[in-house]
Amino acid sequence: MYDTILVPTDGSDPANRAVEHAMELADRYEADIHALYCVETHRYGEPALSSTEIVLERLEEEGAAMLAELADRADNVGIDWTSTVCHGLPWEEIHEKADEVDADLIVLGYQGQSHQRSSKIGSVAERVVRHADRPVLTA
């Protein structure tokens, strides 16, 4: 049913549930997972200032470390896993990556780290669902 699953993550609890669900689906359907961590550069402005560069570098490192840990878990259960750290608007980057890898499914958390209200869908998830040209599962 699925050959390629895209799972964007920011380390939030909903994103972690999405990763778990994506791994279960990948294991069941022998699918590959492409994981994405997006540094939201629009929050910090252009990285011309040294303090901004330091913040962005730290966020990249945290994202890469998180993806590496998840890749190890996937490898332990035999799931093919590819990771990417990118910069930009997360919902746009998710759509671009889904097109690039020809994802059959996007699995993401219903809200992320910056979401304030627990009962509402987050803005990134809402935009991904609204603009997707492929199935999206929120966890």
C-alpha positions as CSV (number, residue, x, y, z in Angstrom):
1,M,0.0,0.0,0.0
2,Y,2.8,2.4,0.9
3,D,6.3,2.4,-0.6
4,T,7.6,5.8,0.7
5,I,6.5,7.6,3.9
6,L,7.5,11.1,4.7
7,V,7.6,11.9,8.5
8,P,8.4,15.5,9.4
9,T,9.3,15.9,13.1
10,D,10.2,18.6,15.6
11,G,10.6,16.3,18.6
12,S,7.3,17.2,20.2
13,D,5.1,14.5,21.7
14,P,2.6,14.5,18.7
15,A,5.6,14.3,16.3
16,N,7.0,11.4,18.3
17,R,3.7,9.6,18.0
18,A,3.7,10.3,14.3
19,V,7.2,8.8,14.0
20,E,6.1,5.7,15.9
21,H,3.1,5.3,13.6
22,A,5.2,5.8,10.5
23,M,7.6,3.1,11.7
24,E,4.7,0.7,12.3
25,L,3.4,1.4,8.8
26,A,6.8,1.1,7.2
27,D,7.4,-2.2,8.9
28,R,4.0,-3.5,7.9
29,Y,4.2,-2.4,4.3
30,E,8.0,-2.7,3.9
31,A,8.1,1.0,3.1
32,D,11.0,3.4,3.2
33,I,10.8,6.4,5.6
34,H,12.1,9.8,4.7
35,A,12.4,11.9,7.9
36,L,12.5,15.7,7.9
37,Y,13.5,18.3,10.5
38,C,13.0,21.9,9.5
39,V,14.8,24.8,11.1
40,E,12.3,27.7,10.9
41,T,14.7,30.4,9.8
42,H,11.9,32.9,9.3
43,R,11.6,33.1,13.1
44,Y,15.2,34.4,13.4
45,G,15.7,36.5,10.4
46,E,18.7,36.2,8.0
47,P,21.7,34.5,9.5
48,A,24.0,37.5,8.9
49,L,24.3,38.3,12.6
50,S,26.6,36.0,14.6
51,S,24.1,35.4,17.4
52,T,21.5,34.2,14.8
53,E,24.1,32.0,13.2
54,I,24.8,30.4,16.5
55,V,21.1,29.8,17.2
56,L,20.5,28.3,13.8
57,E,23.6,26.1,14.1
58,R,22.4,24.8,17.5
59,L,18.9,24.0,16.1
60,E,20.5,22.2,13.1
61,E,22.6,20.1,15.4
62,E,19.7,19.3,17.7
63,G,17.6,18.2,14.7
64,A,20.4,16.1,13.2
65,A,21.0,14.4,16.5
66,M,17.3,13.6,16.9
67,L,17.1,12.3,13.4
68,A,20.2,10.1,13.9
69,E,18.7,8.6,17.1
70,L,15.5,7.8,15.2
71,A,17.5,6.4,12.3
72,D,19.2,4.0,14.7
73,R,15.9,2.8,16.0
74,A,14.6,2.3,12.5
75,D,17.7,0.4,11.6
76,N,17.3,-1.9,14.6
77,V,13.9,-3.1,13.2
78,G,15.0,-3.2,9.6
79,I,13.3,0.0,8.2
80,D,15.1,1.9,5.5
81,W,15.4,5.5,6.8
82,T,16.7,8.7,5.2
83,S,17.0,11.9,7.1
84,T,17.2,15.5,6.0
85,V,17.6,18.8,7.9
86,C,16.4,21.8,6.0
87,H,15.7,25.5,6.5
88,G,12.5,27.4,5.7
89,L,8.8,27.3,6.4
90,P,8.0,23.8,7.6
91,W,4.8,23.3,5.7
92,E,6.4,24.4,2.4
93,E,9.5,22.2,3.0
94,I,7.3,19.2,3.8
95,H,5.4,19.6,0.5
96,E,8.7,20.0,-1.4
97,K,10.2,17.0,0.2
98,A,7.1,14.9,-0.4
99,D,7.3,15.8,-4.1
100,E,11.0,15.1,-4.2
101,V,10.8,11.6,-2.7
102,D,7.4,10.9,-4.3
103,A,5.9,10.1,-0.9
104,D,2.8,7.9,-0.8
105,L,1.9,9.2,2.6
106,I,2.8,12.1,5.0
107,V,2.6,11.2,8.7
108,L,3.0,14.2,11.1
109,G,2.0,15.3,14.5
110,Y,-1.2,17.2,14.8
111,Q,0.7,20.1,16.4
112,G,4.3,20.9,17.1
113,Q,6.6,22.4,19.7
114,S,5.4,26.0,19.4
115,H,1.7,25.2,19.6
116,Q,0.0,26.7,22.6
117,R,-3.5,25.1,22.7
118,S,-3.6,21.4,23.2
119,S,-7.1,20.9,21.7
120,K,-6.4,22.5,18.3
121,I,-4.5,21.4,15.2
122,G,-1.3,23.3,14.7
123,S,-0.7,25.7,11.9
124,V,1.9,23.5,10.1
125,A,-0.3,20.4,10.3
126,E,-3.3,22.4,9.1
127,R,-1.4,23.8,6.1
128,V,0.0,20.4,5.2
129,V,-3.4,18.8,5.2
130,R,-5.1,21.7,3.4
131,H,-2.5,21.8,0.6
132,A,-1.5,18.2,0.2
133,D,-1.9,16.3,-3.0
134,R,-1.4,13.0,-1.3
135,P,-2.7,11.3,1.9
136,V,-1.8,12.9,5.2
137,L,-2.1,11.2,8.5
138,T,-1.9,13.2,11.7
139,A,-1.1,11.6,15.1
